[in-house]
Amino acid sequence: MSTIHRGLTVSVVVEEEKLGQVNALLTEFNQHAKVNHADYRANMPSTYFISWLTLPAQEYAERMVLPPRILLMTSYVGRKKQHISELVHFLGLRLQAVFELSKPGSSRLSSMEDMMAFVNEHTVFQAFYSGFKFIPTEDIRREQEIRSEVYGFLDKQRSVPAFATQSPSEIKKTIEDFVSNQGAFAWATEGLKEIKRDKLRMLLPLGIFLLVMAASILCLLLSFFINSPILSGIGLVFPAFILILALLFVWLRINENNPHIPNEPVSDDWIREIIEREKNPVLNEMTVIAPLKKGLIRRIFLGLSLRLITLVGYFSYIPTVHTARWLQLDGGRRLVFIANFDNISEAYAHDFVDSDNRSRNMAVVFSHAAGFPATKWLVKRGYNHRSEYMKGVRAHQKITQFWYAFNTELSVENLKNNRKFREGLFRDMDEKEIREWLLTI
């Protein structure tokens, strides 16, 4: 089974007059999900998060109206085909009720096969990030349970006089003996072999890109000594890539000289309405949807940036973010950002703006959205980035009518700590590594 985390986004246009009807349905379904959370977990074991909402019409560059939409966004683990099948078989009637109100919707959604085809047809590209990569949903409960049981076991061992004199390696052996004698924990002795394969699969696109660039550089050098049209042709790939990138940056810099139009501050009532929904004890959700600043280069550069995020996503880590995604809609004229995170949105946003490195990375995407802080050469800021960024977030933040989370109790650090404990079981370590591993209990 694949342990790679992925995102699915389904986007369809809906008529303005039907938004109220769709919102009412999604609100009703959201209440059903809260009451029947256990059923959702049992019937959608690959699904981590679902955000289902409507997007009102928005104005792009003061000359184009971007249409209202319905957005269904899921975060899942495993294969896309299996996830869609699972989603449709459990939520089929609800999916049908909502999407038949959209423009593409029709009576052809009367069967499960039709609904699966509909979902596939209206899936859009996104850049997806997961903060707890390679952890299947079933392992959340199992890894939390085994760590808790071991903690309880060690707590009882404290009353045994000889336990206090044991070395770290002896304590590790005691823990492993305890786990081995628990039939319910037999799975913990199997290791995590499939993760190595999935890590390679995630790195494959980046590896191919780097290999192509390296081959081009090599061919470029060889072409000085060997007269070959093939070598010369391949050798032009890398310099052409650099030249195109340089021209795009110059074009972007010209666009950055356009007058900056900041967002108007939102009302306190709107902020209170958002905060009112962020009452979950650990995890919350935020969706920001904004039209882009005018100019074709903004659409092109954002598209390239999202593909770059996809290439290097394996190496990214944000301590409070469970999953996040960025995508473009309506011919690239609209940016959608969604995150599932620890804490509340105000604190979550400040995790970025209070860090120079993260704010620079964030500018690569959000600087293209209307009202967000202006940049110079994409990254340099010329004013109070924090206040302007928060105004942009609040101005374009949307209410998510339906939100489901498989895990509601554990933070990203909890999940990663539980995984570190499991990874250390039955693995050879030196004394220093064992001491660090014992701190995960």
Buried (B, 14 or more C-beta within 10 A) or exposed (E): EBBBBBBBBBBBBBEEEBBEBBBEBBEBBBEBBEEEBEEBBEBBBBBBBBBBBBBEEBEBEEEEEBBBBBBBBBBBBBBBEBBBBBBBEBBBEBBBBBBBBBBBBEEEBEEBEBBBBBBEEBBBEBBBBBBBBBBBBEBBBBBBEBBEBBEEBBEEBEEEEEBEEBEBEEBBEBBBEBBBEEEEBEEBEEBBEBBEEBBEEBBEBBEEBEEBBEBBBBBBEBBEEEEEEEBBEBBBBBEEBEEEEEEBBEBBBEBBEEEBEBBEEBEEEBBEEBEEBBEBEBBBBBBBBBBBBBBEBBBBBBBBBBEBBBBEBBEBEBEBBBBBBBBBBBEBBBBBBBBBBBBBBBBBBBBBBEEEEEBBBBBBBBBBBBBBBBBEEBEEBEEEBBEBBBBBBBBBBBBBBBBBBBBEEBBBEBBBBBBBBBBBBBEEBEEEBBBEBBEBB
